[in-house]
Amino acid sequence: MMNIDPSPSFQEWKALYEAALEFKELSPWNWMHDTDFFGVKDPVGGEIGYCCIMGAAGEYYALGLYSGSEGLYGLSSILSGEFSESKDEALYIQNCLMASFEDRKSLQKQDHQQIKALGLKFRGRNAWPLFRNYVPGFFPWYLTGDEAKLLTVALQQAIDVSLRFKKDSKLLDPPSKDHYFVRVPDNPGENIIWKDEWLEPSPLKMEDTPVIPVEETTLNRLKKAGLQRRGIWEIDFFYVPAIIRDKGERPYYPYMSLVVNHNSAFILNFQLEKEADSKSTFPAKFADFIERAKVMPDELLVKRYNIYKIMEPLSAELGIEINMVGSLPALEYARKSMTEFF
């Protein structure tokens, strides 16, 4: 679980609001689109954050600073339309710092207190600055001091880049494939000098969740039980739009594993857990379920390769065919019903 870190100082908040208001006054979304990415290298930590200026569609005005290659990959997935069927899912996978401009009702008490402490006043639609940290699987949260400083730098560099882009629309066109325009601090310290570089993102780290194997005794019982084989089952995992709050910890979204009958859309089994727990324990819990239900599927359908990897060893052991497909219509129907409930 993720601990909640100290808040920014008064001076850090002041600098952040000043940068955000200058950025909003410039309104670079009038000539830039959310696909005009560029990077800013953190003067302290050295990681490259990728900036996305939002607002060209006239609905949501913001600067998102997406963290490293993982953040860039998530942003690219969202913009590609990968989550068009389930737009909420895009929220759960974002890895970024966000400076957005909202209506008054979107702010929390803590945000209003900070604005009052700084002696600022706002009025009207999309006038109120809001700053949040997004981490996959966790509820959007308040910034730490280091995050406030980094987002301030990103806003300042976004102003610089967007003004230059206004004069030269080819500024961000890469000289070679998979390279991004990045603002890099030349001499990190009190008086930073920024320069332009074309850099390739660092390799994306795809971490495999360690899966707890099904116990040999359970496998042997299932093989000897002569269970009836019946039907095709669909399996998928996803975040649920509910918020779990543990004392002293950052709120998070629970992760659901769902098993649905392909023909009837009947929900056979589901579990609500933390994401890592859900994936690591799923094969063992699936084996326990079919032992209790005294029925085994003829075939399993999944649409994500990571779920295929998790389930393929158990499927092979039990002689269950498993296939990847482009969509899971029965499961999506059941998922929509459950999401509306939550």
DACOR-V674179 format. One record per residue. N is the residue number from 1. RES is the residue in one small letter. OMEGA is omega as a letter, one per 30 degrees, with the letter a starting at -180 (NA if undefined). Layout:
# DACOR-V674179
N | RES | OMEGA
N | RES | OMEGA
This chain:
# DACOR-V674179
1 | m | a
2 | m | l
3 | n | a
4 | i | a
5 | d | a
6 | p | a
7 | s | l
8 | p | l
9 | s | l
10 | f | a
11 | q | l
12 | e | l
13 | w | a
14 | k | a
15 | a | a
16 | l | l
17 | y | l
18 | e | l
19 | a | a
20 | a | a
21 | l | l
22 | e | l
23 | f | a
24 | k | l
25 | e | l
26 | l | l
27 | s | a
28 | p | l
29 | w | l
30 | n | l
31 | w | l
32 | m | l
33 | h | a
34 | d | l
35 | t | l
36 | d | a
37 | f | l
38 | f | a
39 | g | l
40 | v | a
41 | k | a
42 | d | a
43 | p | a
44 | v | a
45 | g | l
46 | g | a
47 | e | l
48 | i | l
49 | g | a
50 | y | a
51 | c | l
52 | c | l
53 | i | a
54 | m | l
55 | g | a
56 | a | a
57 | a | l
58 | g | a
59 | e | a
60 | y | a
61 | y | a
62 | a | l
63 | l | l
64 | g | l
65 | l | a
66 | y | a
67 | s | l
68 | g | a
69 | s | l
70 | e | l
71 | g | l
72 | l | l
73 | y | l
74 | g | l
75 | l | a
76 | s | l
77 | s | a
78 | i | a
79 | l | l
80 | s | a
81 | g | a
82 | e | a
83 | f | a
84 | s | l
85 | e | a
86 | s | a
87 | k | l
88 | d | a
89 | e | l
90 | a | l
91 | l | a
92 | y | a
93 | i | a
94 | q | l
95 | n | a
96 | c | l
97 | l | a
98 | m | l
99 | a | a
100 | s | a
101 | f | a
102 | e | l
103 | d | a
104 | r | a
105 | k | a
106 | s | a
107 | l | l
108 | q | a
109 | k | a
110 | q | l
111 | d | a
112 | h | l
113 | q | a
114 | q | l
115 | i | l
116 | k | a
117 | a | l
118 | l | l
119 | g | a
120 | l | l
121 | k | l
122 | f | l
123 | r | l
124 | g | a
125 | r | l
126 | n | a
127 | a | a
128 | w | l
129 | p | l
130 | l | a
131 | f | a
132 | r | l
133 | n | l
134 | y | l
135 | v | a
136 | p | l
137 | g | a
138 | f | l
139 | f | l
140 | p | a
141 | w | a
142 | y | a
143 | l | l
144 | t | l
145 | g | a
146 | d | l
147 | e | l
148 | a | l
149 | k | a
150 | l | l
151 | l | l
152 | t | l
153 | v | a
154 | a | l
155 | l | l
156 | q | l
157 | q | l
158 | a | l
159 | i | a
160 | d | a
161 | v | a
162 | s | l
163 | l | l
164 | r | l
165 | f | l
166 | k | l
167 | k | a
168 | d | a
169 | s | l
170 | k | a
171 | l | a
172 | l | l
173 | d | a
174 | p | l
175 | p | l
176 | s | a
177 | k | l
178 | d | l
179 | h | a
180 | y | l
181 | f | a
182 | v | l
183 | r | a
184 | v | l
185 | p | a
186 | d | l
187 | n | a
188 | p | a
189 | g | a
190 | e | a
191 | n | a
192 | i | l
193 | i | a
194 | w | l
195 | k | l
196 | d | l
197 | e | l
198 | w | a
199 | l | l
200 | e | l
201 | p | l
202 | s | a
203 | p | a
204 | l | l
205 | k | l
206 | m | a
207 | e | l
208 | d | l
209 | t | l
210 | p | a
211 | v | l
212 | i | a
213 | p | l
214 | v | a
215 | e | a
216 | e | a
217 | t | l
218 | t | l
219 | l | a
220 | n | l
221 | r | a
222 | l | a
223 | k | a
224 | k | a
225 | a | a
226 | g | a
227 | l | l
228 | q | l
229 | r | a
230 | r | l
231 | g | l
232 | i | a
233 | w | l
234 | e | a
235 | i | l
236 | d | l
237 | f | l
238 | f | l
239 | y | a
240 | v | a
241 | p | l
242 | a | a
243 | i | l
244 | i | a
245 | r | l
246 | d | a
247 | k | l
248 | g | a
249 | e | l
250 | r | l
251 | p | a
252 | y | l
253 | y | l
254 | p | a
255 | y | a
256 | m | l
257 | s | a
258 | l | l
259 | v | a
260 | v | l
261 | n | a
262 | h | a
263 | n | a
264 | s | a
265 | a | l
266 | f | l
267 | i | a
268 | l | a
269 | n | l
270 | f | l
271 | q | l
272 | l | a
273 | e | l
274 | k | a
275 | e | a
276 | a | l
277 | d | a
278 | s | a
279 | k | a
280 | s | a
281 | t | a
282 | f | a
283 | p | l
284 | a | l
285 | k | l
286 | f | l
287 | a | l
288 | d | a
289 | f | a
290 | i | l
291 | e | l
292 | r | a
293 | a | a
294 | k | l
295 | v | a
296 | m | a
297 | p | l
298 | d | a
299 | e | l
300 | l | l
301 | l | l
302 | v | l
303 | k | l
304 | r | a
305 | y | a
306 | n | l
307 | i | l
308 | y | l
309 | k | a
310 | i | a
311 | m | a
312 | e | l
313 | p | l
314 | l | l
315 | s | l
316 | a | a
317 | e | a
318 | l | l
319 | g | l
320 | i | l
321 | e | l
322 | i | a
323 | n | l
324 | m | a
325 | v | a
326 | g | a
327 | s | l
328 | l | a
329 | p | a
330 | a | a
331 | l | l
332 | e | l
333 | y | l
334 | a | a
335 | r | l
336 | k | l
337 | s | a
338 | m | l
339 | t | l
340 | e | l
341 | f | a
342 | f | NA
